[in-house]
Amino acid sequence: MTETASPAGIAALILAGIVVFAAVKLLWGMALWFQPSRFRLGQQMQGEDITVTEWSGREGYVDAGGELWRAMSKDALAPGDRVTLSKVKGLTLEVRKG
């Protein structure tokens, strides 16, 4: 005699597979969450030489550590000025003269 799998048994196996897959993805994501970032954001850029490359009004672009960053400042700046980092807002640097 041959036995055939019931539809309920097949559904249970599929559901178990989905649950196991979701658990593995969740644990993998949690492990990645606690790894340090490879990107130089935030306070890691303090002390870097930052030079204004392009400026208009209150915003423009600066060279920070060999990378071009969008920047904002309350100070009047011009290309070639050296500035210091005040804070990071997303992917925009807030800089000041000095």
Secondary structure, 3 states (H helix, E strand, C coil): CCCCCCHHHHHHHHHHHHHHHHHHHHHHHHHHHCCCCCCCCHHHHCCCCEEEEEEECCEEEEEECCEEEEEECCCCCCCCCEEEEEEEECCEEEEEEC
